[in-house]
Amino acid sequence: MATGKIVAELPSGEDPEQFFLSRDGGTLFVANENDAALTAIDLATRTVAFQVAVGGEPEGVAQSPDGKWVVVTSEEDNVVNWIDVAAKAMVDETPTDMRPRHVEFTADGKQLWIAAEIGGTVQIADPATREIVATLNFAIPGVAAHRILPCGIRFTPDGRTAIVALGRADHVALVDVATRKVRAYVPVGRRVWH
């Protein structure tokens, strides 16, 4: 960082969208949109460790806290793909609302939150069953429903609040994780994606 010069380039598939650094720091997981694939890059050797075919237009990617799963969204197919890291294979997919864009595990690994951009929802999957167990809807006074496009999700360090970027709604939602209820909508700059 001191010089600002590129020190290395990493191989990847076509059109890398989102990245996730593995829990152990040794692997970079990349959602490659044009390849419809997840690429796992070994950072020690700077080579592709493995690549797995997933649904069309993969966008979001996250790894479970226990390291067992990597989950990739498929915006085209309206699913999230479950990749078993040890097996280096996709073993399941979960149907979602339209155009899942981002996924985020809770710190305890017991919930996977999925932002379905065009669906206008955040859905919660149980990693044990890989099924949707809850759907959160958003309504902001004075904002048309078609502008509410959930995109990015982050949890506060204490894990009690989810902050959901709502795209063209120009707001973020503060959601109580325990009750799954919106506590507040906060106006921000235009087109907040993450």
N, C-alpha and C positions, 0 to 999 in steps of 0.2 A: 504494500500500500504506500510505502514511502515514495516510490518513484512513479507510481501510476502506470507502469508498463505491464503489458501482458506477459505472464511468465509461463503459461501453458495453455493449450487448447485441448478440449476433450471431445472424443467422438460421440456422435449422437445420431438418432434417426432424423427424418425430415420434420421440419417445422416444430421445434421444441416449444411447448406451451408453458407448463408449470413444472417446477422442480421440488424435490423433497430430499433433504440430506438424511440418510439413515440414522437411526438412534445411536449406532456405534461410531458414526462419522466416517465410515469406510466406503459407503456406496452412495452415489447420487442417482436417485430415481427421476426419470424424465418422461413426461407424457408427450409423445410425438404425434401431433395431430394428423399430418399427411400420411404417415405410415400406419395409423390406427394401432399403435403399439406403445408398450411401456419399455423403456430402455433402462437397464441397470448398469451404471458405469463404476468400475472398480477404481477408486481414486488413488490407490497405491501404485497401480500399474498403468493407470490412465487408459484402460481398455474397456470395451464392452464386456461385461461379465455374462449377461444374458439379455434376451429381448423376448417379450411375450405379446402376442396379438391380443388386442382388446376391441371393444366396440368402436364405431365410427366417431370421429372428432373427439378424441380424448383431450380433456382439459385439466381437471383438478387431479392432484395426486397426494396421498398421505400414507404414512406408515403407522400401524397400531403401536401403542407404547410397549407391548411385549415383543415387538419386532416380527411377529408371525405373519401379519398381513400387510400387503400394500394394496390400497384401494385406488382405482382410477375411474373418473367419471367418463361417460360416453354421451356427449351432447346430442349426437345424431340418433342414437338408439334409445335414449331415455333410460339408461341403466347405470349402476355402478358395478364395476368389475372387481372381483376379489381374487387377488394373486397370492398364492401360498409361496412365501419367500424361499422356504427350504426346498420345495418341489420345483420352484421356478416355473410355475404353471398357473393359469387361471382356472379356478375350481368352481366358481359360482358367479352369478350376477343377480342384482336386485333391481327390479323395475322401480322407476322414480317418476315424479312429475316432470314436465317438459324442460329439457335442456339443463341437466345438472351441470353446474359450473365449478363448484368447489366442494371439498370434503374436509372435515376436521374431526379428529377423535378427541373425546374428553380425556383428561389426564389419567383417569383410572382405566381407560380402554373399554368401558362398558357401553358407550354410546358413540355412534358415528353420525355427525350432523352433516346434512347434504343440502346445499343451496341450489334449488331448481329455479334458474333465472326466469324463463318464460312461464313456468308454472306459477311463479309468484309466491312460492312457499319455501320453507325449510322443513325437511323431513328428517326424522331421527330413526336410525336403524340399530337393531340389537346385533352386535357382532357375533354373539353366540348362535343366533338363528339366521342371521343375515336377512332379516325381514324388517320392514318398516313398522314401527310401533307408535309413531306420533307424527302429525303434520301440523306445522305452525303457519298461520295466515297472518297477514299484515294489512292494516288499514290506517292511513294517515289522513286526518281531516284536511280537506282542501287539495289533496293530491289524487289524481286519477289513478284507478287501480292498475291500468296498463303501464304506468310509469314505475310501479313498484317491482323491481327486478332484483331479488336477492342474489348476491354474488359472493363476496368474501365473508368468512366467519373467523373470528378469533375469540379465545376465551381469556378472561382476566386471569392474572397469576393465581388468585385464590380459587379459580374454577367455578365461581358462583354466577358469573355473568357472561353471556355470549354477546358479542358485538357483531351485528350483521349489517354489512354494507348493502344498501338498497338501490344501487344503480341510479337510474334517471329520476328516482324519487327525491334525490338530493338530501337524503337523510340516512342515518344509521339507527338501527333498533337496538335497544338494550334489553336483553331477554334474561329472565331469571331461569337458570338452568334447572333448579329443583322443581319449580312449578310449571316451567315451559310457557310462562306468560310474559308478554311485553311489558316492561316497567316504564319505558319512555322511548319517544322518538326524538332524535337530536338532529336539527338541521345542520348541514355541512355544505361544502362546496359542490359544484355541479358534477354529476355522473360519478359518484363514489363507487368504486369497484372492489377495493380491498382496504 
